């Protein structure tokens, strides 16, 4: 986010094969937003960033995507 704030993703439990260190083709992620993170999400540019040993990718969320996601963050 524009404030430099980072909200890391967490894999939802029960959606991976931990014994074989494999993940399903569809990843179920959760983001735990604090109140300051919700304000920053609303008021700043937001990017989705993937850091992986194979490379780093970043894409900024569109205004439409942010608006839809903000509905999920509303109290």
Rosetta constraint file for C-alpha pairs under 8 A:
AtomPair CA 1 CA 5 HARMONIC 5.62 0.50
AtomPair CA 1 CA 6 HARMONIC 6.78 0.50
AtomPair CA 1 CA 40 HARMONIC 6.72 0.50
AtomPair CA 1 CA 41 HARMONIC 6.51 0.50
AtomPair CA 1 CA 44 HARMONIC 6.07 0.50
AtomPair CA 1 CA 45 HARMONIC 5.64 0.50
AtomPair CA 1 CA 46 HARMONIC 4.47 0.50
AtomPair CA 1 CA 47 HARMONIC 6.22 0.50
AtomPair CA 2 CA 40 HARMONIC 7.45 0.50
AtomPair CA 2 CA 44 HARMONIC 5.07 0.50
AtomPair CA 2 CA 45 HARMONIC 5.32 0.50
AtomPair CA 2 CA 46 HARMONIC 6.63 0.50
AtomPair CA 3 CA 40 HARMONIC 6.68 0.50
AtomPair CA 3 CA 44 HARMONIC 7.06 0.50
AtomPair CA 5 CA 37 HARMONIC 7.00 0.50
AtomPair CA 5 CA 40 HARMONIC 7.68 0.50
AtomPair CA 7 CA 31 HARMONIC 6.41 0.50
AtomPair CA 7 CA 32 HARMONIC 6.93 0.50
AtomPair CA 7 CA 33 HARMONIC 6.72 0.50
AtomPair CA 7 CA 37 HARMONIC 7.49 0.50
AtomPair CA 8 CA 31 HARMONIC 6.37 0.50
AtomPair CA 8 CA 32 HARMONIC 7.81 0.50
AtomPair CA 9 CA 29 HARMONIC 5.90 0.50
AtomPair CA 9 CA 30 HARMONIC 5.55 0.50
AtomPair CA 9 CA 31 HARMONIC 4.97 0.50
AtomPair CA 9 CA 32 HARMONIC 7.72 0.50
AtomPair CA 10 CA 29 HARMONIC 5.47 0.50
AtomPair CA 10 CA 30 HARMONIC 5.24 0.50
AtomPair CA 10 CA 31 HARMONIC 6.43 0.50
AtomPair CA 11 CA 15 HARMONIC 7.81 0.50
AtomPair CA 11 CA 27 HARMONIC 7.35 0.50
AtomPair CA 11 CA 28 HARMONIC 5.89 0.50
AtomPair CA 11 CA 29 HARMONIC 4.66 0.50
AtomPair CA 11 CA 30 HARMONIC 6.39 0.50
AtomPair CA 12 CA 28 HARMONIC 5.55 0.50
AtomPair CA 12 CA 29 HARMONIC 5.60 0.50
AtomPair CA 12 CA 30 HARMONIC 6.45 0.50
AtomPair CA 15 CA 23 HARMONIC 7.31 0.50
AtomPair CA 15 CA 24 HARMONIC 6.80 0.50
AtomPair CA 15 CA 27 HARMONIC 7.46 0.50
AtomPair CA 15 CA 28 HARMONIC 6.92 0.50
AtomPair CA 16 CA 21 HARMONIC 7.94 0.50
AtomPair CA 16 CA 22 HARMONIC 6.40 0.50
AtomPair CA 16 CA 23 HARMONIC 4.66 0.50
AtomPair CA 16 CA 24 HARMONIC 5.88 0.50
AtomPair CA 17 CA 21 HARMONIC 6.08 0.50
AtomPair CA 17 CA 22 HARMONIC 5.29 0.50
AtomPair CA 17 CA 23 HARMONIC 5.93 0.50
AtomPair CA 17 CA 24 HARMONIC 7.56 0.50
AtomPair CA 18 CA 22 HARMONIC 6.34 0.50
AtomPair CA 18 CA 23 HARMONIC 7.74 0.50
AtomPair CA 23 CA 27 HARMONIC 7.35 0.50
AtomPair CA 33 CA 37 HARMONIC 5.50 0.50
AtomPair CA 33 CA 38 HARMONIC 6.06 0.50
AtomPair CA 34 CA 38 HARMONIC 6.28 0.50
AtomPair CA 35 CA 39 HARMONIC 6.35 0.50
AtomPair CA 36 CA 40 HARMONIC 6.14 0.50
AtomPair CA 37 CA 41 HARMONIC 5.96 0.50
AtomPair CA 38 CA 42 HARMONIC 6.18 0.50
AtomPair CA 38 CA 73 HARMONIC 6.98 0.50
AtomPair CA 39 CA 43 HARMONIC 6.06 0.50
AtomPair CA 40 CA 44 HARMONIC 5.50 0.50
AtomPair CA 41 CA 45 HARMONIC 7.24 0.50
AtomPair CA 41 CA 46 HARMONIC 6.31 0.50
AtomPair CA 41 CA 66 HARMONIC 7.94 0.50
AtomPair CA 42 CA 66 HARMONIC 7.64 0.50
AtomPair CA 42 CA 70 HARMONIC 7.06 0.50
AtomPair CA 45 CA 60 HARMONIC 7.25 0.50
AtomPair CA 45 CA 61 HARMONIC 7.59 0.50
AtomPair CA 46 CA 60 HARMONIC 5.72 0.50
AtomPair CA 46 CA 61 HARMONIC 5.72 0.50
AtomPair CA 46 CA 66 HARMONIC 7.85 0.50
AtomPair CA 47 CA 58 HARMONIC 6.44 0.50
AtomPair CA 47 CA 59 HARMONIC 5.33 0.50
AtomPair CA 47 CA 60 HARMONIC 3.96 0.50
AtomPair CA 47 CA 61 HARMONIC 5.52 0.50
AtomPair CA 48 CA 58 HARMONIC 5.70 0.50
AtomPair CA 48 CA 59 HARMONIC 5.45 0.50
AtomPair CA 48 CA 60 HARMONIC 6.25 0.50
AtomPair CA 48 CA 61 HARMONIC 6.99 0.50
AtomPair CA 49 CA 56 HARMONIC 7.30 0.50
AtomPair CA 49 CA 57 HARMONIC 5.74 0.50
AtomPair CA 49 CA 58 HARMONIC 4.40 0.50
AtomPair CA 49 CA 59 HARMONIC 6.65 0.50
AtomPair CA 50 CA 56 HARMONIC 5.60 0.50
AtomPair CA 50 CA 57 HARMONIC 5.23 0.50
AtomPair CA 50 CA 58 HARMONIC 6.44 0.50
AtomPair CA 51 CA 55 HARMONIC 6.48 0.50
AtomPair CA 51 CA 56 HARMONIC 4.64 0.50
AtomPair CA 51 CA 57 HARMONIC 6.78 0.50
AtomPair CA 52 CA 56 HARMONIC 5.90 0.50
AtomPair CA 61 CA 65 HARMONIC 6.07 0.50
AtomPair CA 61 CA 66 HARMONIC 6.32 0.50
AtomPair CA 62 CA 66 HARMONIC 6.25 0.50
AtomPair CA 63 CA 67 HARMONIC 6.12 0.50
AtomPair CA 64 CA 68 HARMONIC 6.31 0.50
AtomPair CA 65 CA 69 HARMONIC 6.19 0.50
AtomPair CA 66 CA 70 HARMONIC 5.98 0.50
AtomPair CA 67 CA 71 HARMONIC 6.67 0.50
AtomPair CA 68 CA 72 HARMONIC 7.29 0.50
AtomPair CA 69 CA 73 HARMONIC 6.71 0.50
AtomPair CA 70 CA 74 HARMONIC 6.26 0.50
